[in-house]
Amino acid sequence: VADASGGTSADAHKYAMDRMVQAGVIPVTWQQVLLEWQRDWARKETYNAVTSLVKEHSGAYGMGIDYAVTMVHKGDERVSHGKTIGPNPA
């Protein structure tokens, strides 16, 4: 898992990854592993845990999950909206 491993420096990490690729390894990310383990969203026993991780740690993909939950599945929003300010009187 390329983004969940490290080295003593960025160069050390890169060279280690290069050696693994030369040996036949196919590098993947933590998110690829997580989603392969999930397989599909019909697996309800892990759905909440996986979507929670994705929402918090997967940037735009996590935002897409939030959007789907609120707009498609009519779930609650995770944000609180501040006071709305109306137009200034003339």
ZIQUIPE-V605158 format. One record per residue. N is the residue number from 1. PHI is phi in radians with two decimals (* if undefined). PSI is psi in whole degrees, -180 to 180 (NA if undefined). NEAR is the number of other ideal C-beta (glycine too) atoms within 12 Angstrom. Layout:
BEGIN
N;PHI;PSI;NEAR
N;PHI;PSI;NEAR
END
This chain:
BEGIN
1;*;104;19
2;-1.08;-40;22
3;-1.59;8;17
4;-2.08;22;15
5;-2.37;163;17
6;-2.63;-176;15
7;-2.52;-173;16
8;-1.29;-14;10
9;-2.75;170;10
10;-1.08;-40;11
11;-1.10;-44;12
12;-1.05;-41;14
13;-1.12;-46;19
14;-1.07;-45;18
15;-1.15;-38;15
16;-1.12;-42;21
17;-1.11;-42;23
18;-1.03;-44;16
19;-1.11;-40;15
20;-1.15;-41;19
21;-1.10;-42;15
22;-1.07;-29;11
23;-1.51;0;11
24;1.84;2;8
25;-1.25;142;15
26;-1.86;107;13
27;-1.13;143;23
28;-2.35;169;20
29;-1.77;166;19
30;-1.06;-35;19
31;-1.20;-38;25
32;-1.06;-44;19
33;-1.09;-47;19
34;-1.00;-47;25
35;-1.26;-30;22
36;-1.17;-40;15
37;-1.14;-37;18
38;-1.20;-35;23
39;1.20;-64;15
40;-2.65;165;12
41;-1.38;-2;19
42;-1.34;-14;9
43;-1.36;86;16
44;-1.17;-26;13
45;-1.16;-21;12
46;-2.06;-2;19
47;-0.95;-53;19
48;-1.11;-43;17
49;-1.13;-44;16
50;-1.18;-47;28
51;-1.14;-32;28
52;-1.11;-45;18
53;-1.08;-45;22
54;-1.12;-44;29
55;-1.05;-38;26
56;-1.46;-28;17
57;-2.23;8;20
58;-2.07;26;23
59;0.91;-126;14
60;-1.10;-34;13
61;-1.12;-41;22
62;-1.09;-38;22
63;-1.13;-36;19
64;-1.14;-38;17
65;-1.12;-46;31
66;-0.99;-45;25
67;-1.05;-47;18
68;-1.07;-41;18
69;-1.11;-44;23
70;-1.42;-40;17
71;-1.59;-39;14
72;-1.53;-47;12
73;-1.68;3;15
74;1.01;35;9
75;-1.40;173;16
76;-1.28;147;11
77;-1.30;150;14
78;-1.62;-1;17
79;-1.92;155;11
80;-1.91;134;7
81;-1.63;137;8
82;-1.30;-180;6
83;-1.09;135;6
84;-1.48;131;6
85;-1.77;126;8
86;-1.36;-180;6
87;-1.16;150;6
88;-1.25;137;5
89;-1.14;146;5
90;-1.37;NA;3
END
